[in-house]
Amino acid sequence: MTTDTLLPPACASRAIDDKALDQLFRAARSHNGWLERPVPEALLRQAVDLAKMGPTSVNTLPMRVVFVKSAQAKARLKPALAPGNIEKTMTAPVTAIVGYDLGFPDLLPKLFPHVNARAWFAGNEALIVDTARRNGSLQGAYFILALRAIGLDVGPISGFDPAKVDAARPLATTIAPTTGRVLILVWSMLTIKSCCVQQVYPNQRLHQRFVDQPR
Ligand SMILES: Cc1cc2nc3c(=O)[nH]c(=O)nc-3n(C[C@H](O)[C@H](O)[C@H](O)COP(=O)(O)O)c2cc1C
């Protein structure tokens, strides 16, 4: 079933083609090996600029990213990693630490200026953490798709000790230069690869029903 049979013509012409759908979804995999080719910083910035256009509640935009490239910085990450994630992280061209900023309410007067949204979060730490985790994770997903869209491959990992990464202060403080608070929790890391060799694990997607039929 293709969208051109489901949508009015004006909308069908906006659909991206099968090649793009393959690149973003069907053929996209979580990679564990790569070519020894540097990933230009301009591409990383482009991916972040695309990812930040995805929607977040109250335009909170809590995701913060640190790119780790040098052997010295990678060595500081190593003790935090699960054994199975060490080699691919140490040798990847770029590792992105994807975290969320619990100081996001302080930016709301700028990001969502038409109401006093900062007041909604004042003194409500549970709401701040819940909002940051949900929307930071959404932004992480947008970021994965943005990286794929511009031709890069990624391998997400959450097999690491976030507290150890969080404790690496010189890394963490660079995540949130715009806020006074440095309460960063890391939720995932991505190894980013320049057009990777196929080193992926066998897998399948279950074809279970994820939504009920309309009633
Ligand atoms: C948030 C997140 C955390 C993950 N953590 C790890 C990890 O720690 N180590 C690893 O080898 N793969 C990790 N993966 C990769 C998944 O296992 C992989 O995406 C899944 O098996 C589907 O495979 P595919 O993306 O190749 O289709 C993670 C993926 C996501 C999205």
The ligand as an SDF file (V2000), in Angstrom:
LIG
                    3D

 31 33  0  0  0  0  0  0  0  0999 V2000
   18.3680    3.5880   23.4980 C   0  0  0  0  0  0  0  0  0  0  0  0
   19.1070    2.4220   22.8730 C   0  0  0  0  0  0  0  0  0  0  0  0
   20.0800    1.7780   23.6020 C   0  0  0  0  0  0  0  0  0  0  0  0
   20.8190    0.7370   23.0470 C   0  0  0  0  0  0  0  0  0  0  0  0
   21.8440    0.1750   23.7580 N   0  0  0  0  0  0  0  0  0  0  0  0
   22.6810   -0.6980   23.1570 C   0  0  0  0  0  0  0  0  0  0  0  0
   23.8670   -1.1390   23.8270 C   0  0  0  0  0  0  0  0  0  0  0  0
   24.1510   -0.7720   24.9610 O   0  0  0  0  0  0  0  0  0  0  0  0
   24.6920   -1.9990   23.1480 N   0  0  0  0  0  0  0  0  0  0  0  0
   24.4110   -2.4160   21.8720 C   0  0  0  0  0  0  0  0  0  0  0  0
   25.2140   -3.1920   21.3140 O   0  0  0  0  0  0  0  0  0  0  0  0
   23.2800   -2.0260   21.2220 N   0  0  0  0  0  0  0  0  0  0  0  0
   22.4300   -1.1600   21.8310 C   0  0  0  0  0  0  0  0  0  0  0  0
   21.3100   -0.6950   21.1560 N   0  0  0  0  0  0  0  0  0  0  0  0
   21.0320   -1.1910   19.8120 C   0  0  0  0  0  0  0  0  0  0  0  0
   19.7570   -2.0950   19.7820 C   0  0  0  0  0  0  0  0  0  0  0  0
   20.0390   -3.3490   20.3230 O   0  0  0  0  0  0  0  0  0  0  0  0
   19.2800   -2.1790   18.3360 C   0  0  0  0  0  0  0  0  0  0  0  0
   18.8760   -0.8940   17.9130 O   0  0  0  0  0  0  0  0  0  0  0  0
   18.1070   -3.1600   18.1860 C   0  0  0  0  0  0  0  0  0  0  0  0
   18.5100   -4.4760   18.4730 O   0  0  0  0  0  0  0  0  0  0  0  0
   17.5310   -3.1170   16.7660 C   0  0  0  0  0  0  0  0  0  0  0  0
   18.5400   -3.4080   15.8310 O   0  0  0  0  0  0  0  0  0  0  0  0
   18.6790   -2.5720   14.4790 P   0  0  0  0  0  0  0  0  0  0  0  0
   18.6730   -1.1050   14.8720 O   0  0  0  0  0  0  0  0  0  0  0  0
   19.9900   -2.9880   13.8740 O   0  0  0  0  0  0  0  0  0  0  0  0
   17.5150   -2.9150   13.6150 O   0  0  0  0  0  0  0  0  0  0  0  0
   20.5400    0.3160   21.7150 C   0  0  0  0  0  0  0  0  0  0  0  0
   19.5330    0.9700   20.9880 C   0  0  0  0  0  0  0  0  0  0  0  0
   18.8310    2.0160   21.5390 C   0  0  0  0  0  0  0  0  0  0  0  0
   17.7820    2.7160   20.7050 C   0  0  0  0  0  0  0  0  0  0  0  0
  1  2  1  0
  2  3  1  0
  2 30  2  0
  3  4  2  0
  4  5  1  0
  4 28  1  0
  5  6  2  0
  6  7  1  0
  6 13  1  0
  7  8  2  0
  7  9  1  0
  9 10  1  0
 10 11  2  0
 10 12  1  0
 12 13  2  0
 13 14  1  0
 14 15  1  0
 14 28  1  0
 15 16  1  0
 16 17  1  0
 16 18  1  0
 18 19  1  0
 18 20  1  0
 20 21  1  0
 20 22  1  0
 22 23  1  0
 23 24  1  0
 24 25  2  0
 24 26  1  0
 24 27  1  0
 28 29  2  0
 29 30  1  0
 30 31  1  0
M  END
$$$$
